[in-house]
Amino acid sequence: MKILLSHKIFSVALSFLVLFSTLSLTVEKHFCGDILIDVAIFTESEKCAMEAFEMEKEKITKMSCCKDEIDILDGIDQITTTSFEDLDKIQKQVLVA
């Protein structure tokens, strides 16, 4: 009974490991000057109130103090599988043992 339960837990853990290793994320950050205003993973980052102020100020200068950064965390695109015949002789012996 203990072996069956541990086998199921191990199988579920491995399936989550494969799922999360293939997941890709996009992290969007919004800065006003050097201050981080918002970080968003699944949605667009919230803009600060400085953008409305800069619309009026645009007539004077063209430089904006706000900036957006986008970081892309890529997951694994392909999962490689190895057959038993591709293993070395030592690896086969360890696996059989």
N, CA, C and O atoms as CSV, one atom per row, in Angstrom:
chain,resi,resn,atom,element,x,y,z
A,1,MET,N,N,0.821,-1.197,0.000
A,1,MET,CA,C,0.000,0.000,0.000
A,1,MET,C,C,0.866,1.263,0.000
A,1,MET,O,O,0.564,2.223,-0.709
A,2,LYS,N,N,1.951,1.262,0.801
A,2,LYS,CA,C,2.844,2.419,0.866
A,2,LYS,C,C,3.552,2.631,-0.471
A,2,LYS,O,O,3.755,3.765,-0.904
A,3,ILE,N,N,3.922,1.527,-1.117
A,3,ILE,CA,C,4.619,1.619,-2.399
A,3,ILE,C,C,3.676,2.174,-3.464
A,3,ILE,O,O,4.094,2.987,-4.289
A,4,LEU,N,N,2.430,1.755,-3.461
A,4,LEU,CA,C,1.457,2.230,-4.431
A,4,LEU,C,C,1.204,3.725,-4.263
A,4,LEU,O,O,1.129,4.454,-5.252
A,5,LEU,N,N,1.075,4.183,-3.035
A,5,LEU,CA,C,0.850,5.602,-2.764
A,5,LEU,C,C,2.069,6.432,-3.146
A,5,LEU,O,O,1.923,7.497,-3.745
A,6,SER,N,N,3.259,5.969,-2.812
A,6,SER,CA,C,4.467,6.720,-3.167
A,6,SER,C,C,4.670,6.737,-4.687
A,6,SER,O,O,5.177,7.718,-5.231
A,7,HIS,N,N,4.282,5.668,-5.365
A,7,HIS,CA,C,4.379,5.616,-6.828
A,7,HIS,C,C,3.459,6.668,-7.464
A,7,HIS,O,O,3.847,7.345,-8.416
A,8,LYS,N,N,2.247,6.798,-6.934
A,8,LYS,CA,C,1.314,7.792,-7.467
A,8,LYS,C,C,1.824,9.215,-7.208
A,8,LYS,O,O,1.741,10.070,-8.090
A,9,ILE,N,N,2.347,9.472,-6.015
A,9,ILE,CA,C,2.870,10.798,-5.681
A,9,ILE,C,C,4.054,11.132,-6.574
A,9,ILE,O,O,4.159,12.257,-7.064
A,10,PHE,N,N,4.939,10.179,-6.792
A,10,PHE,CA,C,6.104,10.392,-7.649
A,10,PHE,C,C,5.688,10.648,-9.095
A,10,PHE,O,O,6.286,11.486,-9.771
A,11,SER,N,N,4.677,9.941,-9.572
A,11,SER,CA,C,4.194,10.131,-10.944
A,11,SER,C,C,3.579,11.514,-11.137
A,11,SER,O,O,3.808,12.164,-12.157
A,12,VAL,N,N,2.803,11.959,-10.160
A,12,VAL,CA,C,2.190,13.281,-10.241
A,12,VAL,C,C,3.268,14.366,-10.182
A,12,VAL,O,O,3.187,15.353,-10.913
A,13,ALA,N,N,4.270,14.196,-9.326
A,13,ALA,CA,C,5.351,15.169,-9.214
A,13,ALA,C,C,6.142,15.277,-10.523
A,13,ALA,O,O,6.495,16.379,-10.942
A,14,LEU,N,N,6.417,14.157,-11.159
A,14,LEU,CA,C,7.132,14.175,-12.435
A,14,LEU,C,C,6.304,14.817,-13.544
A,14,LEU,O,O,6.848,15.522,-14.395
A,15,SER,N,N,5.002,14.580,-13.540
A,15,SER,CA,C,4.159,15.194,-14.576
A,15,SER,C,C,4.099,16.708,-14.388
A,15,SER,O,O,4.084,17.442,-15.376
A,16,PHE,N,N,4.065,17.196,-13.137
A,16,PHE,CA,C,4.120,18.646,-12.915
A,16,PHE,C,C,5.476,19.217,-13.300
A,16,PHE,O,O,5.554,20.348,-13.780
A,17,LEU,N,N,6.536,18.461,-13.098
A,17,LEU,CA,C,7.865,18.913,-13.491
A,17,LEU,C,C,7.955,19.100,-15.007
A,17,LEU,O,O,8.524,20.086,-15.476
A,18,VAL,N,N,7.404,18.171,-15.764
A,18,VAL,CA,C,7.395,18.288,-17.226
A,18,VAL,C,C,6.514,19.462,-17.655
A,18,VAL,O,O,6.872,20.204,-18.569
A,19,LEU,N,N,5.372,19.631,-17.003
A,19,LEU,CA,C,4.464,20.724,-17.348
A,19,LEU,C,C,5.122,22.080,-17.122
A,19,LEU,O,O,5.076,22.935,-18.006
A,20,PHE,N,N,5.733,22.295,-15.959
A,20,PHE,CA,C,6.314,23.594,-15.644
A,20,PHE,C,C,7.629,23.848,-16.372
A,20,PHE,O,O,8.013,25.005,-16.541
A,21,SER,N,N,8.321,22.817,-16.802
A,21,SER,CA,C,9.555,23.042,-17.555
A,21,SER,C,C,9.269,23.462,-18.994
A,21,SER,O,O,10.127,24.063,-19.641
A,22,THR,N,N,8.085,23.158,-19.499
A,22,THR,CA,C,7.729,23.553,-20.862
A,22,THR,C,C,6.921,24.846,-20.901
A,22,THR,O,O,6.584,25.324,-21.984
A,23,LEU,N,N,6.606,25.416,-19.751
A,23,LEU,CA,C,5.801,26.625,-19.667
A,23,LEU,C,C,6.655,27.857,-19.954
A,23,LEU,O,O,7.759,27.980,-19.424
A,24,SER,N,N,6.162,28.758,-20.776
A,24,SER,CA,C,6.844,30.019,-21.072
A,24,SER,C,C,6.067,31.167,-20.434
A,24,SER,O,O,4.836,31.175,-20.442
A,25,LEU,N,N,6.799,32.136,-19.881
A,25,LEU,CA,C,6.177,33.273,-19.221
A,25,LEU,C,C,6.723,34.574,-19.785
A,25,LEU,O,O,7.869,34.638,-20.229
A,26,THR,N,N,5.893,35.611,-19.764
A,26,THR,CA,C,6.317,36.951,-20.117
A,26,THR,C,C,6.075,37.840,-18.909
A,26,THR,O,O,4.945,37.964,-18.437
A,27,VAL,N,N,7.145,38.462,-18.407
A,27,VAL,CA,C,7.064,39.348,-17.250
A,27,VAL,C,C,7.214,40.773,-17.759
A,27,VAL,O,O,8.225,41.121,-18.370
A,28,GLU,N,N,6.199,41.598,-17.503
A,28,GLU,CA,C,6.217,42.987,-17.953
A,28,GLU,C,C,6.366,43.897,-16.738
A,28,GLU,O,O,5.627,43.762,-15.762
A,29,LYS,N,N,7.337,44.838,-16.800
A,29,LYS,CA,C,7.614,45.760,-15.695
A,29,LYS,C,C,7.453,47.188,-16.190
A,29,LYS,O,O,7.828,47.512,-17.317
A,30,HIS,N,N,6.886,48.047,-15.330
A,30,HIS,CA,C,6.732,49.464,-15.665
A,30,HIS,C,C,7.507,50.291,-14.642
A,30,HIS,O,O,7.295,50.169,-13.436
A,31,PHE,N,N,8.411,51.138,-15.147
A,31,PHE,CA,C,9.232,52.001,-14.310
A,31,PHE,C,C,8.865,53.453,-14.557
A,31,PHE,O,O,8.608,53.849,-15.694
A,32,CYS,N,N,8.840,54.239,-13.503
A,32,CYS,CA,C,8.778,55.698,-13.605
A,32,CYS,C,C,10.084,56.214,-13.035
A,32,CYS,O,O,10.294,56.194,-11.822
A,33,GLY,N,N,10.960,56.677,-13.914
A,33,GLY,CA,C,12.308,57.038,-13.486
A,33,GLY,C,C,13.063,55.768,-13.151
A,33,GLY,O,O,13.212,54.889,-14.000
A,34,ASP,N,N,13.540,55.662,-11.920
A,34,ASP,CA,C,14.216,54.451,-11.452
A,34,ASP,C,C,13.353,53.640,-10.500
A,34,ASP,O,O,13.831,52.662,-9.925
A,35,ILE,N,N,12.095,54.020,-10.320
A,35,ILE,CA,C,11.196,53.371,-9.361
A,35,ILE,C,C,10.291,52.387,-10.096
A,35,ILE,O,O,9.627,52.739,-11.071
A,36,LEU,N,N,10.279,51.143,-9.606
A,36,LEU,CA,C,9.411,50.114,-10.172
A,36,LEU,C,C,7.981,50.359,-9.712
A,36,LEU,O,O,7.706,50.383,-8.512
A,37,ILE,N,N,7.070,50.543,-10.664
A,37,ILE,CA,C,5.671,50.834,-10.346
A,37,ILE,C,C,4.829,49.560,-10.325
A,37,ILE,O,O,4.052,49.350,-9.394
A,38,ASP,N,N,4.975,48.711,-11.340
A,38,ASP,CA,C,4.117,47.531,-11.436
A,38,ASP,C,C,4.840,46.398,-12.153
A,38,ASP,O,O,5.644,46.625,-13.057
A,39,VAL,N,N,4.538,45.172,-11.730
A,39,VAL,CA,C,5.037,43.959,-12.381
A,39,VAL,C,C,3.827,43.091,-12.688
A,39,VAL,O,O,2.986,42.855,-11.820
A,40,ALA,N,N,3.741,42.617,-13.924
A,40,ALA,CA,C,2.612,41.778,-14.323
A,40,ALA,C,C,3.138,40.553,-15.062
A,40,ALA,O,O,4.072,40.638,-15.860
A,41,ILE,N,N,2.514,39.412,-14.777
A,41,ILE,CA,C,2.918,38.169,-15.432
A,41,ILE,C,C,1.903,37.777,-16.499
A,41,ILE,O,O,2.282,37.529,-17.644
A,42,PHE,N,N,0.638,37.716,-16.152
A,42,PHE,CA,C,-0.373,37.257,-17.104
A,42,PHE,C,C,-1.171,38.397,-17.731
A,42,PHE,O,O,-1.897,38.179,-18.701
A,43,THR,N,N,-1.046,39.616,-17.190
A,43,THR,CA,C,-1.779,40.757,-17.722
A,43,THR,C,C,-0.806,41.865,-18.095
A,43,THR,O,O,0.398,41.747,-17.866
A,44,GLU,N,N,-1.332,42.943,-18.670
A,44,GLU,CA,C,-0.492,44.088,-19.008
A,44,GLU,C,C,-0.216,44.887,-17.738
A,44,GLU,O,O,-1.103,45.038,-16.898
A,45,SER,N,N,1.001,45.397,-17.590
A,45,SER,CA,C,1.351,46.136,-16.381
A,45,SER,C,C,0.605,47.459,-16.333
A,45,SER,O,O,0.337,48.081,-17.361
A,46,GLU,N,N,0.274,47.876,-15.112
A,46,GLU,CA,C,-0.479,49.100,-14.909
A,46,GLU,C,C,0.437,50.309,-15.069
A,46,GLU,O,O,1.531,50.348,-14.506
A,47,LYS,N,N,-0.013,51.286,-15.834
A,47,LYS,CA,C,0.788,52.478,-16.088
A,47,LYS,C,C,0.584,53.476,-14.956
A,47,LYS,O,O,-0.447,53.463,-14.284
A,48,CYS,N,N,1.565,54.332,-14.753
A,48,CYS,CA,C,1.476,55.330,-13.690
A,48,CYS,C,C,0.762,56.576,-14.191
A,48,CYS,O,O,0.459,56.681,-15.380
A,49,ALA,N,N,0.491,57.523,-13.295
A,49,ALA,CA,C,-0.217,58.756,-13.655
A,49,ALA,C,C,0.686,59.731,-14.396
A,49,ALA,O,O,0.204,60.742,-14.907
A,50,MET,N,N,1.975,59.453,-14.465
A,50,MET,CA,C,2.910,60.364,-15.124
A,50,MET,C,C,2.665,60.445,-16.626
A,50,MET,O,O,3.029,61.441,-17.250
A,51,GLU,N,N,2.067,59.438,-17.211
A,51,GLU,CA,C,1.842,59.460,-18.653
A,51,GLU,C,C,0.833,60.541,-19.039
A,51,GLU,O,O,0.979,61.163,-20.091
A,52,ALA,N,N,-0.184,60.776,-18.213
A,52,ALA,CA,C,-1.134,61.850,-18.498
A,52,ALA,C,C,-0.450,63.204,-18.343
A,52,ALA,O,O,-0.695,64.125,-19.122
A,53,PHE,N,N,0.406,63.316,-17.333
A,53,PHE,CA,C,1.153,64.552,-17.123
A,53,PHE,C,C,2.121,64.805,-18.268
A,53,PHE,O,O,2.329,65.950,-18.667
A,54,GLU,N,N,2.708,63.746,-18.794
A,54,GLU,CA,C,3.687,63.898,-19.867
A,54,GLU,C,C,3.029,64.258,-21.187
A,54,GLU,O,O,3.690,64.811,-22.066
A,55,MET,N,N,1.744,63.960,-21.354
A,55,MET,CA,C,1.036,64.397,-22.558
A,55,MET,C,C,1.020,65.920,-22.614
A,55,MET,O,O,1.255,66.516,-23.665
A,56,GLU,N,N,0.736,66.552,-21.453
A,56,GLU,CA,C,0.730,68.002,-21.409
A,56,GLU,C,C,2.144,68.553,-21.533
A,56,GLU,O,O,2.365,69.587,-22.163
A,57,LYS,N,N,3.093,67.859,-20.931
A,57,LYS,CA,C,4.481,68.314,-20.907
A,57,LYS,C,C,5.182,68.064,-22.246
A,57,LYS,O,O,6.273,68.583,-22.482
A,58,GLU,N,N,4.564,67.281,-23.110
A,58,GLU,CA,C,5.176,66.896,-24.376
A,58,GLU,C,C,5.474,68.096,-25.269
A,58,GLU,O,O,6.387,68.063,-26.094
A,59,LYS,N,N,4.706,69.133,-25.093
A,59,LYS,CA,C,4.937,70.332,-25.887
A,59,LYS,C,C,6.289,70.954,-25.559
A,59,LYS,O,O,6.917,71.569,-26.420
A,60,ILE,N,N,6.745,70.793,-24.294
A,60,ILE,CA,C,8.010,71.387,-23.864
A,60,ILE,C,C,9.178,70.482,-24.218
A,60,ILE,O,O,10.141,70.929,-24.842
A,61,THR,N,N,9.105,69.203,-23.822
A,61,THR,CA,C,10.188,68.256,-24.104
A,61,THR,C,C,9.609,66.982,-24.691
A,61,THR,O,O,8.426,66.686,-24.524
A,62,LYS,N,N,10.451,66.237,-25.375
A,62,LYS,CA,C,10.026,64.964,-25.972
A,62,LYS,C,C,10.472,63.773,-25.131
A,62,LYS,O,O,10.138,62.638,-25.473
A,63,MET,N,N,11.220,63.987,-24.036
A,63,MET,CA,C,11.781,62.895,-23.248
A,63,MET,C,C,10.778,62.386,-22.210
A,63,MET,O,O,10.159,63.186,-21.510
A,64,SER,N,N,10.615,61.096,-22.107
A,64,SER,CA,C,9.696,60.488,-21.156
A,64,SER,C,C,10.480,59.867,-20.005
A,64,SER,O,O,11.538,59.270,-20.206
A,65,CYS,N,N,9.938,60.022,-18.780
A,65,CYS,CA,C,10.614,59.405,-17.640
A,65,CYS,C,C,10.137,57.978,-17.423
A,65,CYS,O,O,10.769,57.226,-16.682
A,66,CYS,N,N,9.042,57.592,-18.050
A,66,CYS,CA,C,8.499,56.243,-17.881
A,66,CYS,C,C,9.043,55.308,-18.955
A,66,CYS,O,O,9.271,55.701,-20.100
A,67,LYS,N,N,9.242,54.051,-18.543
A,67,LYS,CA,C,9.692,53.050,-19.516
A,67,LYS,C,C,9.126,51.685,-19.144
A,67,LYS,O,O,8.839,51.414,-17.978
A,68,ASP,N,N,8.971,50.843,-20.137
A,68,ASP,CA,C,8.474,49.477,-19.944
A,68,ASP,C,C,9.576,48.496,-20.298
A,68,ASP,O,O,10.288,48.674,-21.286
A,69,GLU,N,N,9.710,47.454,-19.481
A,69,GLU,CA,C,10.646,46.360,-19.765
A,69,GLU,C,C,9.856,45.074,-19.862
A,69,GLU,O,O,8.954,44.828,-19.061
A,70,ILE,N,N,10.196,44.254,-20.844
A,70,ILE,CA,C,9.534,42.965,-21.017
A,70,ILE,C,C,10.600,41.873,-20.984
A,70,ILE,O,O,11.521,41.862,-21.801
A,71,ASP,N,N,10.461,40.957,-20.031
A,71,ASP,CA,C,11.361,39.811,-19.909
A,71,ASP,C,C,10.596,38.560,-20.319
A,71,ASP,O,O,9.505,38.296,-19.813
A,72,ILE,N,N,11.170,37.798,-21.230
A,72,ILE,CA,C,10.537,36.567,-21.697
A,72,ILE,C,C,11.318,35.380,-21.152
A,72,ILE,O,O,12.513,35.238,-21.409
A,73,LEU,N,N,10.627,34.527,-20.393
A,73,LEU,CA,C,11.222,33.313,-19.845
A,73,LEU,C,C,10.749,32.147,-20.703
A,73,LEU,O,O,9.602,31.713,-20.595
A,74,ASP,N,N,11.630,31.645,-21.549
A,74,ASP,CA,C,11.271,30.563,-22.465
A,74,ASP,C,C,11.364,29.213,-21.780
A,74,ASP,O,O,12.287,28.959,-21.006
A,75,GLY,N,N,10.415,28.360,-22.067
A,75,GLY,CA,C,10.449,26.994,-21.590
A,75,GLY,C,C,11.117,26.098,-22.622
A,75,GLY,O,O,11.632,26.572,-23.635
A,76,ILE,N,N,11.102,24.835,-22.361
A,76,ILE,CA,C,11.692,23.864,-23.280
A,76,ILE,C,C,10.742,23.675,-24.457
A,76,ILE,O,O,9.552,23.424,-24.264
A,77,ASP,N,N,11.265,23.796,-25.675
A,77,ASP,CA,C,10.422,23.640,-26.855
A,77,ASP,C,C,10.193,22.174,-27.206
A,77,ASP,O,O,9.089,21.794,-27.597
A,78,GLN,N,N,11.229,21.352,-27.069
A,78,GLN,CA,C,11.102,19.941,-27.414
A,78,GLN,C,C,11.584,19.088,-26.244
A,78,GLN,O,O,12.565,19.424,-25.581
A,79,ILE,N,N,10.908,18.024,-26.007
A,79,ILE,CA,C,11.308,17.063,-24.987
A,79,ILE,C,C,11.896,15.860,-25.707
A,79,ILE,O,O,11.224,15.224,-26.520
A,80,THR,N,N,13.151,15.550,-25.407
A,80,THR,CA,C,13.805,14.424,-26.073
A,80,THR,C,C,13.588,13.156,-25.268
A,80,THR,O,O,13.635,13.170,-24.038
A,81,THR,N,N,13.357,12.088,-25.956
A,81,THR,CA,C,13.219,10.786,-25.315
A,81,THR,C,C,14.342,9.882,-25.794
A,81,THR,O,O,14.751,9.930,-26.954
A,82,THR,N,N,14.821,9.074,-24.895
A,82,THR,CA,C,15.908,8.157,-25.210
A,82,THR,C,C,15.401,6.729,-25.058
A,82,THR,O,O,14.749,6.401,-24.067
A,83,SER,N,N,15.693,5.899,-26.019
A,83,SER,CA,C,15.286,4.501,-25.932
A,83,SER,C,C,16.356,3.707,-25.172
A,83,SER,O,O,17.460,4.198,-24.937
A,84,PHE,N,N,16.015,2.501,-24.804
A,84,PHE,CA,C,16.926,1.650,-24.040
A,84,PHE,C,C,18.170,1.316,-24.851
A,84,PHE,O,O,19.249,1.137,-24.285
A,85,GLU,N,N,18.034,1.230,-26.161
A,85,GLU,CA,C,19.171,0.885,-27.016
A,85,GLU,C,C,20.192,2.023,-27.108
A,85,GLU,O,O,21.360,1.771,-27.403
A,86,ASP,N,N,19.779,3.256,-26.863
A,86,ASP,CA,C,20.685,4.396,-26.942
A,86,ASP,C,C,21.573,4.547,-25.709
A,86,ASP,O,O,22.529,5.322,-25.731
A,87,LEU,N,N,21.272,3.820,-24.641
A,87,LEU,CA,C,22.040,3.954,-23.409
A,87,LEU,C,C,23.385,3.229,-23.511
A,87,LEU,O,O,23.542,2.282,-24.282
A,88,ASP,N,N,24.360,3.705,-22.705
A,88,ASP,CA,C,25.653,3.033,-22.634
A,88,ASP,C,C,25.504,1.694,-21.916
A,88,ASP,O,O,24.464,1.414,-21.320
A,89,LYS,N,N,26.548,0.873,-21.977
A,89,LYS,CA,C,26.522,-0.439,-21.333
A,89,LYS,C,C,26.392,-0.296,-19.819
A,89,LYS,O,O,25.656,-1.052,-19.184
A,90,ILE,N,N,27.105,0.671,-19.239
A,90,ILE,CA,C,27.049,0.875,-17.781
A,90,ILE,C,C,25.670,1.376,-17.372
A,90,ILE,O,O,25.134,0.936,-16.355
A,91,GLN,N,N,25.091,2.282,-18.141
A,91,GLN,CA,C,23.773,2.792,-17.826
A,91,GLN,C,C,22.714,1.701,-17.898
A,91,GLN,O,O,21.782,1.688,-17.093
A,92,LYS,N,N,22.847,0.793,-18.847
A,92,LYS,CA,C,21.906,-0.333,-18.947
A,92,LYS,C,C,22.016,-1.223,-17.716
A,92,LYS,O,O,21.004,-1.664,-17.171
A,93,GLN,N,N,23.258,-1.489,-17.272
A,93,GLN,CA,C,23.436,-2.357,-16.100
A,93,GLN,C,C,22.859,-1.717,-14.850
A,93,GLN,O,O,22.243,-2.406,-14.036
A,94,VAL,N,N,23.041,-0.434,-14.683
A,94,VAL,CA,C,22.505,0.271,-13.529
A,94,VAL,C,C,20.981,0.250,-13.567
A,94,VAL,O,O,20.339,0.035,-12.539
A,95,LEU,N,N,20.402,0.468,-14.736
A,95,LEU,CA,C,18.960,0.490,-14.887
A,95,LEU,C,C,18.353,-0.889,-14.604
A,95,LEU,O,O,17.316,-0.992,-13.950
A,96,VAL,N,N,18.999,-1.934,-15.094
A,96,VAL,CA,C,18.501,-3.298,-14.870
A,96,VAL,C,C,18.627,-3.693,-13.395
A,96,VAL,O,O,17.772,-4.389,-12.847
A,97,ALA,N,N,19.712,-3.234,-12.769
A,97,ALA,CA,C,19.933,-3.573,-11.357
A,97,ALA,C,C,18.896,-2.911,-10.508
A,97,ALA,O,O,18.904,-3.070,-9.288
